[in-house]
Amino acid sequence: MIKLVFCLKRRPEMTREEFQTYWYEKHAPLVKMHATTLGIKRYVQVHSFEHERSEPIQQSRGGPEEYDGVAELWYESFEALAALRSPEATAAGRELLDDERKFIDLANSPLWWAQERPVIE
């Protein structure tokens, strides 16, 4: 299994609550609707708490401000992804990206492919 990790920053005009509500109530159902077409095996949203809760631990390490959330999407393999070149998959991906533009500051939201290496289970 491979994983896509997407660290999300909200659009500047949105509050954290507005962002997280939209992400969970509007965007998540779209992802779920297109999961089979896009080969998504698992999808998890990690919602951050308010800044005041995380600020002490960030400051103790000199870290930057937290993200508003992290999306994790699991896929079978890169080979399986390569097979998803149908018009339906292209349309589904376009619909998800169009929706992401409504609530995510894409220019400040990094994403990357990863492989989990569990240490404690």
C-alpha positions in Angstrom: 0.0 0.0 0.0 1.0 3.6 -0.7 -0.3 6.7 0.9 -0.9 10.2 -0.3 -0.4 12.7 2.6 -1.9 16.2 2.1 -1.2 18.9 4.8 -4.0 21.4 4.5 -4.1 25.1 5.1 -7.5 26.8 4.8 -8.3 29.6 2.4 -7.6 32.9 4.2 -11.2 34.1 4.3 -12.3 31.0 6.2 -12.2 30.2 9.9 -10.8 26.9 11.1 -14.3 25.8 12.0 -15.7 26.8 8.6 -12.9 25.0 6.9 -13.1 21.8 8.9 -16.9 21.7 8.6 -16.8 22.1 4.8 -14.0 19.5 4.5 -15.9 16.9 6.5 -19.5 17.6 5.5 -19.1 18.6 1.8 -15.7 17.3 0.5 -15.6 14.0 2.3 -18.8 12.7 0.7 -17.3 13.6 -2.8 -14.2 11.6 -2.0 -16.3 8.7 -0.8 -18.5 8.9 -3.9 -15.4 8.7 -6.2 -13.3 6.3 -4.1 -13.8 3.2 -6.3 -13.3 5.1 -9.6 -10.0 6.6 -8.2 -8.7 3.5 -6.5 -8.9 5.0 -3.0 -8.7 2.2 -0.5 -8.9 4.3 2.7 -9.4 8.0 3.4 -8.8 9.7 6.8 -9.2 13.3 7.8 -7.0 14.5 10.7 -8.5 17.8 12.1 -6.3 20.0 14.2 -7.4 21.7 17.4 -7.4 25.4 17.9 -4.0 27.1 17.8 -3.9 27.8 21.5 -4.0 24.1 22.3 -0.9 23.3 20.1 1.0 26.5 20.6 3.0 25.4 23.7 4.3 22.3 22.0 5.1 24.2 18.8 7.1 26.8 20.7 9.0 24.2 22.7 10.4 23.0 19.4 10.6 26.2 17.5 8.1 24.9 14.9 5.8 26.7 12.5 2.1 27.2 12.9 0.1 24.0 12.6 -1.9 22.9 9.6 -5.7 23.0 9.7 -5.7 19.3 8.9 -4.1 16.4 7.2 -5.7 14.2 4.6 -4.4 10.6 4.2 -5.4 8.5 1.2 -4.3 4.9 0.7 -3.9 3.2 -2.7 -3.0 -0.3 -3.7 0.2 0.7 -5.6 1.7 3.1 -8.1 1.0 0.5 -10.8 -2.7 0.4 -9.8 -2.8 4.2 -10.0 -1.3 4.2 -13.4 -4.2 2.0 -14.6 -6.7 4.7 -13.6 -6.7 6.7 -16.8 -10.4 6.3 -17.7 -12.5 9.3 -18.6 -14.4 8.6 -15.4 -11.3 8.8 -13.2 -10.2 12.0 -15.0 -13.6 13.6 -14.4 -13.7 12.5 -10.8 -10.2 13.9 -10.1 -11.2 17.2 -11.8 -14.3 17.4 -9.6 -12.3 16.9 -6.4 -9.7 19.5 -7.4 -12.4 22.0 -8.3 -14.0 21.5 -4.8 -10.6 21.7 -3.1 -10.1 25.2 -4.6 -13.2 26.3 -2.6 -11.7 25.7 0.8 -8.0 24.8 0.6 -5.1 27.3 0.2 -3.5 24.9 -2.4 -0.3 27.0 -2.8 0.5 26.5 0.9 -0.7 22.9 1.3 2.1 20.4 0.5 1.3 16.8 -0.5 3.5 13.8 -1.1 3.5 10.1 -1.6 4.6 8.0 1.4 4.9 4.5 2.7 4.1 3.8 6.4 6.6 2.1 8.6 4.8 1.3 11.8 6.8 1.4 15.0 4.2 1.0 17.7 0.9 -0.8 16.9 
